Amino acid sequence: MRYNLPPLNALKAFEATGRTGSLSAAARELRVSVGAVSRHVAILESYFNCELFERRHDGVHLTQWGKPLHASVATAFETMDAACRDVDSGTSRPIRLRTFTSMATDWLTPRMGDFRKSRPDLPIQLKQAFSDISFALEPLDAAVSTQTILESGIRQVELFPTVFTPVVAADLKTDSSDSLLTGRNALPLLFTRREIPFWEKLYDAMGLGTPAFERGLEFDSLSLTYQAARRGAGVALGLLFFVADDLASGSLVPVSNTCLDVELPQYLYIRSGRKKHPGTQAFTEWIQSEAKKTNDALNALFGTVLTPPVKTIVSH
């Protein structure tokens, strides 16, 4: 049977706009411009030769023609989504996990072998995220991020805090932390643009003035700064959980006993309800256990690698 339907993208834009009551909210969800959503709605209104939305100061509202159409379109999308999920869950597919580069490289990947040994029946498909993570737009089962994801049907599990301290290669450490971070003989700062405010807060807390970024080296990810620091290229901003293995082995050491808690916890996000992958509970229990092991290891290092008294400041 051949179906006489308007463009699918126009129907998607219409459904999202009607559900959210906002062109801008629909645009954010679909990751397109507001203008693109507006054009898709206009295509449908031209197709049916009627107004589907009434534009008001508080948003857009479905008209008498838009309401029944939206109900049918929403039901159709829900039916298609359920059918796709049924097929998806009936196959032995991997848990689809998304996270950012540094989390994947410096903490998660080195531990994945243990999960594979304990659960060889649960393969993981790990992909890097390069923008905001969305379960609504991607076929994901889980994600690890500091990002706040407020989508429906998604469960949030806190893994560990984001606490920074400056670190260097062990053979560069001196008795004076100030001399490594400021002055004529200071080491280059290995930084990413995103973490510049955290450097500034640390310097302020340590009474060191302004960081000399112009004499440093800028990278795309924290992971690259840690690689450079291990080779003696300068001082990196060590996220304690990401450099925990380096601190334990001695390949990196803290420059000072000052730490910065930026109040952006690392979260695990997983689907709940019928959309949940059957293996995500086992993965959740495993990753929580690994986070606790790392936390315990870091606590054991306090007083040895991190010389007491350790001063932790909070970034507001």
VMD Tcl script that draws the C-alpha trace (Angstrom):
set ca {
  {0.00 0.00 0.00}
  {1.31 3.40 -0.94}
  {0.88 6.07 1.74}
  {0.09 9.67 0.84}
  {1.99 11.47 3.60}
  {3.72 14.82 4.02}
  {7.50 14.85 4.65}
  {8.55 12.86 7.72}
  {10.84 15.63 9.03}
  {7.91 18.05 8.90}
  {5.82 15.62 10.95}
  {8.65 15.23 13.48}
  {8.94 19.00 13.86}
  {5.16 19.30 14.21}
  {4.99 16.57 16.87}
  {7.84 18.07 18.92}
  {6.40 21.59 18.70}
  {2.94 20.45 19.73}
  {4.29 18.40 22.63}
  {6.57 21.13 23.99}
  {4.40 24.11 23.05}
  {7.48 25.94 21.82}
  {9.33 26.28 18.53}
  {12.62 26.88 20.35}
  {12.16 23.86 22.63}
  {11.40 21.69 19.61}
  {14.49 23.07 17.86}
  {16.70 22.19 20.84}
  {15.29 18.68 21.01}
  {15.73 18.08 17.28}
  {19.08 19.92 17.19}
  {18.08 22.23 14.38}
  {17.44 25.95 14.20}
  {14.16 27.57 15.22}
  {13.85 28.72 11.62}
  {14.07 25.13 10.39}
  {11.28 24.03 12.74}
  {9.16 26.99 11.66}
  {9.68 26.09 7.99}
  {8.68 22.47 8.62}
  {5.50 23.61 10.35}
  {4.78 25.96 7.45}
  {5.21 23.05 5.03}
  {2.53 21.09 6.89}
  {0.18 24.06 7.09}
  {0.58 24.58 3.35}
  {0.10 20.85 2.73}
  {-3.20 20.80 4.64}
  {-4.13 24.38 3.74}
  {-4.97 25.30 7.35}
  {-3.33 26.69 10.47}
  {-2.11 23.99 12.84}
  {-0.81 26.33 15.54}
  {-1.99 29.56 17.07}
  {0.94 31.83 17.92}
  {0.60 33.54 21.31}
  {2.90 35.44 23.65}
  {3.29 32.35 25.86}
  {4.16 29.99 23.01}
  {2.32 28.10 20.32}
  {-0.98 26.27 20.81}
  {-2.59 23.61 18.66}
  {-5.67 24.74 16.74}
  {-8.87 22.75 16.25}
  {-7.24 21.15 13.19}
  {-3.86 20.72 14.85}
  {-5.09 18.87 17.95}
  {-6.48 15.72 16.29}
  {-3.58 15.61 13.83}
  {-1.04 15.89 16.64}
  {-2.72 13.13 18.64}
  {-2.57 10.78 15.65}
  {1.00 11.70 14.69}
  {2.21 11.29 18.30}
  {0.53 7.89 18.55}
  {2.09 6.82 15.26}
  {5.58 7.81 16.41}
  {5.07 6.01 19.73}
  {3.95 2.88 17.87}
  {6.98 3.00 15.56}
  {9.29 3.62 18.51}
  {7.86 0.66 20.42}
  {8.19 -1.62 17.38}
  {11.81 -0.60 16.85}
  {12.56 -1.16 20.53}
  {11.00 -4.62 20.43}
  {13.19 -5.63 17.50}
  {16.23 -3.99 19.11}
  {15.78 -5.75 22.46}
  {15.27 -9.08 20.74}
  {18.76 -9.06 19.28}
  {22.03 -9.71 21.10}
  {23.31 -6.22 20.60}
  {25.88 -4.41 22.76}
  {25.14 -1.83 25.41}
  {25.51 1.47 23.57}
  {27.48 3.83 25.79}
  {28.45 7.43 25.11}
  {30.96 9.57 27.02}
  {33.58 12.26 26.47}
  {37.23 11.74 25.54}
  {38.94 12.17 28.91}
  {36.46 9.99 30.77}
  {36.81 7.26 28.15}
  {40.60 7.43 27.87}
  {41.73 8.09 31.42}
  {39.24 6.23 33.60}
  {36.68 4.05 31.85}
  {38.63 2.26 29.11}
  {41.47 1.01 31.38}
  {38.82 -0.73 33.49}
  {36.65 -2.16 30.72}
  {38.73 -5.32 30.50}
  {37.58 -6.33 33.98}
  {33.94 -5.91 32.99}
  {34.53 -7.98 29.87}
  {36.05 -10.78 31.94}
  {33.18 -10.80 34.42}
  {30.42 -10.44 31.82}
  {31.61 -11.76 28.44}
  {27.95 -12.03 27.44}
  {27.51 -8.22 27.61}
  {29.52 -6.44 24.92}
  {29.91 -2.66 25.18}
  {29.88 -0.27 22.23}
  {31.70 2.81 23.53}
  {31.65 5.97 21.43}
  {32.98 9.43 22.15}
  {30.63 12.37 22.52}
  {31.57 15.63 20.83}
  {28.49 17.64 21.83}
  {25.64 17.45 24.33}
  {24.38 13.91 24.85}
  {20.72 13.21 24.08}
  {18.90 9.91 24.54}
  {16.01 11.36 22.54}
  {18.15 11.85 19.46}
  {20.55 8.90 19.70}
  {19.94 5.17 20.20}
  {21.78 5.11 23.54}
  {21.49 2.78 26.50}
  {23.87 4.62 28.83}
  {26.04 7.71 29.08}
  {28.64 9.07 31.50}
  {28.89 12.84 31.74}
  {28.84 15.91 33.98}
  {26.02 17.15 31.76}
  {22.55 17.38 33.32}
  {20.17 15.28 31.21}
  {16.53 15.96 32.06}
  {14.89 13.79 29.41}
  {12.01 11.55 30.46}
  {12.66 7.87 31.09}
  {16.30 8.45 32.03}
  {17.75 7.50 35.43}
  {20.68 9.43 36.92}
  {23.35 7.77 39.11}
  {26.13 9.87 40.67}
  {29.54 8.23 40.27}
  {32.12 10.65 41.67}
  {32.90 14.35 42.14}
  {34.99 16.47 39.80}
  {37.94 17.62 41.91}
  {41.09 19.12 40.37}
  {44.65 19.63 41.56}
  {47.76 20.62 39.52}
  {50.01 17.66 38.64}
  {53.45 17.21 37.06}
  {55.83 14.41 36.16}
  {57.55 13.11 39.29}
  {61.05 14.22 38.26}
  {59.88 17.84 37.92}
  {58.48 18.15 41.45}
  {60.28 20.58 43.76}
  {59.80 21.58 47.37}
  {58.28 24.88 46.28}
  {54.96 24.51 44.48}
  {54.83 28.25 43.86}
  {57.99 28.16 41.75}
  {56.44 25.56 39.43}
  {53.31 27.63 38.86}
  {54.48 31.23 38.79}
  {57.57 33.33 38.24}
  {60.36 33.30 35.68}
  {61.09 29.59 36.06}
  {57.49 28.39 36.14}
  {56.62 25.36 34.06}
  {54.26 25.77 31.07}
  {50.60 25.27 31.89}
  {49.00 22.43 29.93}
  {45.39 23.51 29.60}
  {42.12 23.24 27.73}
  {39.95 26.29 27.13}
  {37.07 24.81 29.10}
  {39.15 24.49 32.28}
  {40.61 28.02 32.24}
  {38.16 29.26 34.95}
  {39.21 26.36 37.19}
  {42.89 27.26 36.81}
  {42.06 30.84 37.74}
  {40.15 29.78 40.87}
  {43.02 27.54 41.97}
  {45.59 30.28 41.46}
  {43.41 32.69 43.40}
  {43.01 30.23 46.28}
  {46.78 29.69 46.36}
  {47.48 33.43 46.25}
  {49.43 33.16 43.00}
  {47.80 35.87 40.91}
  {46.92 35.23 37.25}
  {47.90 32.01 35.40}
  {50.31 32.61 32.50}
  {48.32 30.86 29.78}
  {50.22 32.77 27.09}
  {53.34 30.78 28.04}
  {51.51 27.47 28.16}
  {50.25 24.86 25.72}
  {46.56 24.57 24.80}
  {45.00 21.17 24.04}
  {41.60 19.88 22.94}
  {41.09 17.52 25.88}
  {42.28 16.90 29.41}
  {43.53 13.51 28.29}
  {46.07 15.16 25.99}
  {47.28 17.42 28.80}
  {47.93 14.35 30.95}
  {49.89 12.66 28.18}
  {52.02 15.78 27.83}
  {52.48 16.08 31.60}
  {53.70 12.48 31.87}
  {56.44 13.38 29.38}
  {57.50 16.41 31.39}
  {55.98 19.10 29.17}
  {54.54 21.11 32.07}
  {51.79 21.28 34.68}
  {48.35 19.78 33.98}
  {45.08 20.25 35.84}
  {44.56 16.76 37.22}
  {41.01 15.57 37.76}
  {41.68 13.26 40.70}
  {39.64 10.31 39.44}
  {41.19 10.56 35.97}
  {44.79 10.66 37.27}
  {44.25 8.26 40.18}
  {46.26 5.50 38.47}
  {49.08 7.97 37.69}
  {49.16 9.15 41.30}
  {49.27 5.56 42.53}
  {52.10 4.60 40.16}
  {54.03 7.83 40.71}
  {54.09 8.85 37.04}
  {52.33 12.07 38.05}
  {52.50 13.85 41.40}
  {50.53 16.78 42.84}
  {52.19 20.18 42.77}
  {50.43 21.31 45.95}
  {47.92 20.16 48.55}
  {45.20 22.50 47.23}
  {42.25 20.90 45.42}
  {39.26 22.46 43.66}
  {35.81 20.85 43.74}
  {33.93 22.37 40.78}
  {30.60 20.83 41.89}
  {30.02 19.07 38.57}
  {29.68 15.39 39.51}
  {30.25 12.68 36.95}
  {26.92 10.92 36.38}
  {25.91 7.64 34.81}
  {22.66 7.94 32.85}
  {20.67 4.86 31.84}
  {17.27 4.25 30.34}
  {14.49 3.01 32.59}
  {11.25 1.15 31.94}
  {10.60 -0.82 28.78}
  {13.36 0.97 26.85}
  {16.05 -0.26 29.23}
  {18.69 -2.63 27.86}
  {18.57 -5.88 29.89}
  {22.30 -5.61 30.61}
  {22.39 -2.07 31.97}
  {21.71 -3.10 35.58}
  {24.82 -5.29 35.60}
  {26.82 -2.48 33.99}
  {25.49 0.02 36.54}
  {26.51 -2.16 39.47}
  {29.96 -2.70 37.94}
  {30.71 0.96 37.22}
  {29.50 2.00 40.69}
  {31.85 -0.59 42.17}
  {34.75 0.72 40.07}
  {34.01 4.29 41.15}
  {34.09 3.21 44.81}
  {37.40 1.39 44.28}
  {38.93 4.52 42.77}
  {37.56 6.66 45.58}
  {38.99 4.28 48.18}
  {42.36 4.33 46.40}
  {42.38 8.13 46.38}
  {41.51 8.25 50.08}
  {44.46 5.95 50.75}
  {46.74 8.35 48.87}
  {45.72 11.29 51.04}
  {48.48 11.68 53.57}
  {51.10 10.17 51.24}
  {50.96 11.50 47.69}
  {48.66 14.36 48.74}
  {50.46 15.76 51.78}
  {48.18 16.82 54.63}
  {46.56 19.10 55.38}
  {44.76 18.87 52.02}
  {42.85 22.07 51.32}
  {39.74 21.60 49.16}
  {38.01 24.72 47.89}
  {34.58 24.74 46.26}
  {33.89 26.54 42.99}
  {30.54 28.35 43.02}
}
mol new
graphics top color blue
foreach p $ca { graphics top sphere $p radius 0.5 }
foreach p [lrange $ca 0 end-1] q [lrange $ca 1 end] { graphics top cylinder $p $q radius 0.2 }
display resetview
